């Protein structure tokens, strides 16, 4: 499974993009920045692949500073935290 994280130089830019996306009813989740992506600001936005173009348009239109959009392969273990 591939996840898409928008990385920011600071918390303020992350919150600005989050608010803009919520106003447009685009799904996103505030998430900790994965260490394999960056050692930047502690937050990132987890977005869907089909919304990447909309994210780029919002960033350009609202002049929100981002570092990059990281594509990270996640190995989801369905048995994690399963004890029975």
C-alpha positions in Angstrom: 0.0 0.0 0.0 1.4 3.4 -0.9 0.6 6.4 1.3 1.0 10.1 0.3 2.3 12.6 2.9 2.6 16.3 2.4 5.6 17.6 4.3 6.0 21.1 5.7 8.8 23.3 7.0 6.6 24.3 9.9 3.3 23.6 11.7 1.6 26.7 10.5 1.8 25.7 6.8 0.4 22.3 7.7 -2.6 23.7 9.5 -3.3 26.2 6.7 -3.4 23.4 4.1 -5.5 21.3 6.4 -8.1 24.1 6.8 -8.2 24.7 3.0 -8.7 21.0 2.2 -11.5 20.7 4.8 -13.2 23.8 3.4 -13.2 22.0 0.0 -14.3 18.7 1.6 -11.2 16.9 0.5 -10.2 14.1 2.8 -6.9 14.4 4.7 -5.5 13.4 8.0 -3.0 15.2 10.2 -0.3 12.6 10.8 3.2 12.4 12.4 5.9 12.9 9.7 7.3 9.4 8.9 11.1 9.5 9.7 11.9 7.8 6.4 10.3 10.8 4.7 11.9 13.6 6.6 13.2 15.0 9.9 11.2 18.2 9.2 8.3 19.6 11.2 6.5 17.0 13.3 3.3 17.0 11.3 2.4 16.1 7.8 -0.9 15.6 5.9 -1.9 12.2 4.7 -3.8 12.6 1.5 -5.3 10.3 -1.2 -3.6 9.8 -4.5 -6.6 11.1 -6.5 -6.4 14.4 -4.6 -2.8 15.1 -5.3 -3.5 17.5 -8.2 -6.0 19.4 -6.0 -3.4 19.6 -3.2 -0.9 21.1 -5.6 -3.4 23.7 -6.9 -4.3 24.8 -3.4 -0.7 25.1 -2.4 0.0 27.3 -5.4 -3.2 29.4 -5.1 -2.8 30.0 -1.4 1.0 30.2 -1.4 1.4 27.5 1.2 5.0 26.4 1.6 5.5 22.7 1.5 8.8 20.7 1.3 7.4 18.0 -0.9 4.9 15.2 -1.3 6.4 11.9 -0.2 5.2 8.6 -1.6 5.9 5.9 1.1 5.2 2.2 0.7 3.6 0.9 3.9 3.6 -2.7 4.9 0.3 -3.0 6.8 0.3 -6.1 9.1 -3.4 -7.1 9.6 -2.3 -9.2 12.6 -0.6 -6.3 14.5 -2.0 -5.8 18.0 -4.1 -9.0 17.6 -3.7 -11.3 20.6 -6.3 -14.0 20.0 
